[in-house]
Amino acid sequence: MSRQDYTATISVSQTPDAAFAAITDPRAWWSEMITGDTAKVGDVFVFDFPGVHRSTMTLTEVIPGQRVVWHVTDTVITLVENQDEWNDTDVIFDIQKTDAGTDVRFTHVGLTPAFECYELCSNAWGSYITSSLRDLIESGGGTPIETGDSLEAELLRTDARKAASVDS
């Protein structure tokens, strides 16, 4: 992709169906503060980390065991000047069966180095995908943002996830 959209890929020993089930349960790997439905085309959910980041996501493509696409609207990211940078972007999970299990390729189409939040957002996505989502798929337990977490607590957890994913 010429725009340099943010991408991360994980390989897991589980089936594509297990990866799909985990992806469609973002409360278990991204944030407990998600409200709404997260599994079928047309579902709308809201990620709301009070005072930090709120985004509304609409599922536009859902192919069990293969692909999930969230279209992002109504975003406010308070840590940057252009607080609606994520508006009209897409979050894509491509799931591919492999000999060893499954590869999940995550792409946030529209999240590019030109975005003010790129470093912060790609850092966060990286920890959620390569650690929390991977752990949920492999062992049944992710490390999402917990209800009531402060930004400081989540930044520490993000650093811990990143360190754990490097050690794995």
N, C-alpha and C positions, 0 to 999 in steps of 0.2 A: 504494500500500500504506500503510495507516494506521500501521503500525508503524515506518515509515522504515527498512526494510531497506536495507543498503548495496548500491548499484547503480553500475555503470560501464558505459559503452557505447563500443565502438570501431567505426570504419568502416575496412574494408580493401579493396583493389582485387582481392583474390583470390576464389576461388569458395567457396561454403558447404562443399564437401567439403574444401578446403584448410584452412579454419578448423576444421572438425571434427577433421581429422587432427592439427592442432597442439594443440587443447584436450585430446585424449585422449593426449597425450604430455607430461604435466606435468613430467617430468624435464628437458625441453628449455626450459621457460619458468618453472617455479616452483622446483624444487629437484632437484639430482642425488641427494639423500639420500632419495628416495622408493623404497620397496620394495613389490613386489606388482604385480598387473595393473591396468590403467587404461583399458580400452577397451570392455568389454561389461557388460551387466546382470549383477549378482551379483559382479563383480570387487571385490576389497577391496585397498586399498593403504594404506600408512602413510607419512605425512610425519613425519620425525623430525629436528629440528634440536636436537642434543643439548644439554640444559641450558636450552633456550629454549622449545621448542614441539613437542609430538607430538600428532598427530591420526590417527585411523583413519577412512577414507572408504570407503563402499560405494556402488557405482554402482547407482542404483535406476531410472534411465531413460536410455536411449541410443537416439536416433533419428538415424542418420547424416545429416549435413548440416543438422540441424534443432535438436537439443537433447541436452544431457548434464546429468544431475543426480547429485551426490554427496551422500549422507547422512552426516553427521559424528557419530562416536561416540568414546568413550574419549579425550577430549582432556585435555591438560595444557599450560597456558600459564603458565610460571613467572614472567612479568613482571607478573602481576596477582594480587590476593588470591583472587578466585574463579577458580581455575585451570581449571575445567571449563565455562566459559561457552559454548563452541562445541558442547557435547554436544547432540544432537538438533536440530541446525540443518541446513539444506540449502544447497548451493552449486549454482547453476543457470546454465548457459550456454545462452541462446537464440540461435539462428543464423538470420538472415533475409537472403535474396537481395535485392539492390537493383540499380538501374540501373548504379551505379558499382562494384558488387562484392558486398560482404557487410557486414552489421552484426552484431556480437556483443554481446549484452546479458548482462552478468554480474550476478547477484544473489546475495548471501549472505543467504538468508532466515533471520532470527533474529539477525543481527548488526545491532543497532540502537544509537542513541546512549545508550540505557540501560546498555549493556555497559561495564564498566570498560575493556576492551581496545578499545573502538570506535575511538578516535583512532589508536592504534598499528596495529590490524588493518586499518582502512580505508585508512590510509596505505600499508601494505604491499600490500594487494590492489590498490590503485590503481596502484602502480608495476608490479606484475606484469602486470596486465591492459593498461593503457594504453601500456606500453612493451615489456616482455619478450614477452608473448604476441603483441601487435601485430607486433613485429619478427620473431618466429618465423613468423607467417603471411605477412608481406610478403616477407621476405628469406631465410627459412630458418634464422635464428639468433636465439635468445633469450638472456637473461642470468639464468639461474637461480642460486639459492644453490649454491655449489660445495662439494663434499665437503671438510670440514676448515675451512670458513669460520668465523670468529669472529662473534659478534653485532655487534661494532664494524665489521668489514669489510662485513657485510651491510647495516648501517644506512647506511654510506657509499655502497654500491652502490644502495640504495633511493633515496637523495637524488639520485644521478647519473641514475637512470632517470627520476625525476620531472622533473628539469631537462630531460632530453632529450625527454620527452613534451610538455612545454610549448613547447619550441623547434620541434617538428614541426608 
